[in-house]
Amino acid sequence: MSTKTHEIEEPHIERLRRLIEEAYQDHHTGCGGSFGEILCHELHTKGLSFLHLAEKWGVSLPTLGELIWDHCRQLERAPAVDHSYTIR
């Protein structure tokens, strides 16, 4: 019987985000070091296309899409139900 403890594996997208952040630690963007700041810098400041950013980061285009989707999902506000809502 093995005495190793089983660690919970880091989710794939979380791992990719962390690795990208770590890759920028020695190559500062001047816009901050969080994944969102890095993503926005590459897309908006440097003007990279999704294809070029995927190539730069060494990920597939679908994976980049998933990283972007995950980032945007985290920006979404919590739902606020309006119980006084009526159909007009």
C-alpha positions in Angstrom: 0.0 0.0 0.0 1.3 3.4 -1.0 1.9 6.0 1.7 1.8 8.9 -0.7 -0.8 11.6 0.0 -3.0 12.4 -3.0 -2.9 16.1 -3.7 -5.8 17.7 -5.5 -4.7 18.5 -9.0 -4.7 22.1 -10.2 -7.4 22.5 -12.9 -6.0 22.8 -16.4 -7.1 26.3 -17.1 -5.9 27.5 -13.7 -2.5 25.9 -14.4 -2.2 27.6 -17.8 -3.1 31.0 -16.3 -0.5 30.5 -13.6 2.2 29.4 -16.0 1.5 32.4 -18.3 1.7 34.8 -15.3 5.0 33.2 -14.2 6.4 33.5 -17.7 5.8 37.3 -17.5 7.5 37.7 -14.1 10.8 38.5 -15.8 9.3 40.3 -18.8 7.1 42.9 -17.2 4.4 44.5 -19.4 4.2 47.7 -17.3 0.4 47.0 -17.0 0.6 44.6 -14.0 1.2 40.9 -13.6 -2.2 39.4 -13.3 -3.5 37.2 -16.1 -6.2 39.8 -17.0 -3.7 42.6 -17.2 -1.3 40.5 -19.3 -4.1 39.4 -21.6 -5.4 43.0 -22.1 -1.8 44.3 -22.7 -1.2 41.7 -25.4 -4.5 42.2 -27.2 -5.1 45.9 -26.7 -1.8 47.6 -26.2 0.4 45.4 -28.4 -2.5 44.7 -30.9 -1.9 40.9 -31.2 -4.6 38.9 -32.9 -5.9 35.8 -31.1 -4.0 33.7 -33.5 -0.7 35.5 -32.8 -1.3 35.5 -29.1 -2.0 31.7 -29.2 1.3 31.3 -31.1 3.2 33.5 -28.6 1.9 31.6 -25.6 2.3 28.2 -27.2 -1.3 27.2 -26.9 -4.0 26.2 -29.4 -6.5 28.7 -30.6 -9.3 26.8 -28.8 -7.3 26.8 -25.6 -6.7 30.6 -25.9 -10.5 30.9 -26.4 -11.1 28.9 -23.2 -8.6 31.1 -21.3 -10.3 34.3 -22.5 -13.8 32.8 -21.8 -12.7 31.9 -18.3 -11.2 35.4 -17.7 -14.4 37.1 -18.9 -16.6 34.7 -16.8 -14.7 35.7 -13.7 -15.5 39.4 -14.5 -19.2 38.7 -14.6 -21.1 40.2 -11.7 -23.2 38.0 -9.4 -26.8 37.9 -10.4 -29.1 40.5 -8.9 -32.7 39.3 -9.1 -35.2 42.2 -9.5 -38.5 40.9 -7.9 -40.3 44.1 -8.9 -39.7 43.4 -12.6 -42.7 43.5 -14.7 -43.2 42.7 -18.4 -43.9 45.9 -20.4 
